[in-house]
């Protein structure tokens, strides 16, 4: 059975990858999943103030688990098997490490996340992951939802 890594960062856009994976299983794919989140490394200031690297590592794992909660809820609701992994470091290369350590056959990631420069560097993590990954990567574009006012009718196609 294939194992698919789903990368999430806690953003709504990252959940697009989870929805896509759930849809693949509804379409007949049998797979198990690794839900992965990558946290930024501690800053020098955090290391000096804390003086306890174990405490910082525990906080990173807790933050990653918290950010994965909405994705876990979607997978739970769909009845899918998964494990969670929280890494610390450069997102793309840490995800590659998780892919390799968990034996994943594929990666699914949203086109954009919540990084500070996400509007300027659209999908920089997903693009870097495509280049670094040893397995295929599916980048899921966000579906634009068009809403109509109640009084407005959709124009018939000509």
N, C-alpha and C positions, 0 to 999 in steps of 0.2 A: 504494500500500500504506500503510495507516495506521501511524503511529509512536506508540508508547505509552510514556510515562514511568512507570517503576516507582521509587517513592521507598523507600529502605531506610536504616536507621540502625544496622544490625548486630545488632539484637535478633531473637530467635526470632519474635516477633509480626510484625515487619516482613517476614519471609519468607512470611507468609500472602499478601502481595501478589504475590510471585514465583510461588508455587504457583498462584494464581488465573490469572495471565497465562499460565503454561504450560498450564493446563487449557483456557483459551480457544483456544490454538493446537491442542491435541488435538481440540477440538470443531470445528475447521475454519477458525478465523480465521487469516488470513495477515497478519502484522504484523512490523515490526521494533521494537526496544526501545531506550530510553535508561534505563540504570540510574543513578539519581542519589542522591547523599548530600550533606548539608549539614553543614558544620562550624561550630562557634561561632567568632565573631571572637576574635582574640587580645586578652587583657586588657592594660590599661595596664602592669601589672607585667611581663608577658611581653615587651611591646614595649621597655620600658626595659632589662630584663636582657639581652635578645637583641641589641638595637641593629641587627638585620639583618632587615628585613621580608621579604626574599626567603627567608631560612631558615625563618621562621615560615610563610610561604605554602607552601613545599615540605613542611613537616611536616604542615600541614593536608591537603594533597593525599594524602600518604602515609597518613595516618590514615584518610581517607575511602576510599581504595582498599582498605586492609586491612579495613575494616568491610563492604565490598561483596563480599569474597571468597566467603562462603557463597552469596550470591545469584548471583554469576557462575558458581559451580560448578553450581547448579541450571539456569541457562540453557544452559551448555555441555553438560550431560548431555542436555538436551532438543534440542540442535542448533539453537538459536535465534540469530539475528543481533542484536547489540546493541553499543552504545557506552557508555562510562561518562563521567559528569560529576560533578565534586566542586565544590560551591560553598561560599562562606563568607558567613555572615550569618544573618538571621532565616530560620528554616526555610521557612515557608510562602511568603514573598515571594521568597526565593531560588529555590525550586522553580518558582514562576511565571516567573521570569526564565529558568530553564533550559528550561521548556516553550516559551517564546517564541523563545529563541535556537536551539533544535534543531528547531522546527517540529512539535512533538508535537500529536496530535489528541485525546489522552485521557491521564488520569493514573490510576494504580492505587496505592493506599496502604493499609497496614494500619491498623486502627482505633486501635491504640495502639502506641507505641514505647517507647524506653528513657529518655525525658526524666526529669529529676529529680522532676518533679511529675506523672508519668504516672498515678499512682494517684489523685491528687486532681483532676486535670484530664484526664479520659479523652478522649483523642483531640483535644487542643487544636490540634495542628498540622494534623490532617486536617480538622477543622472550619473552621479559618481558611483552609486551602487551598480548600475548597469555595466559600467566599465570594470569594476573590481570583482564582481560576483563570478564564482565558478559555475553557477547554475543559472537557468533562465530567470529573468525578472519581468514581471508584468506590472506596468505602471497604470493605475486606474485613474482615469480622468474624472473630475467631479461633474456629475450631470447637472446642468443648469435647469432649474425648475421654473417653468413659466406659469405664472398665476394670472388668472383673469378676474376682473371685477365681476360681481354677481350680475350686474346689469349688462355686461359686455358679452357679446357672443363671438365665438370663433369664426373667422372668415372662412368660407368654403374654398378649397383649393381649386384653382382654375385649370 
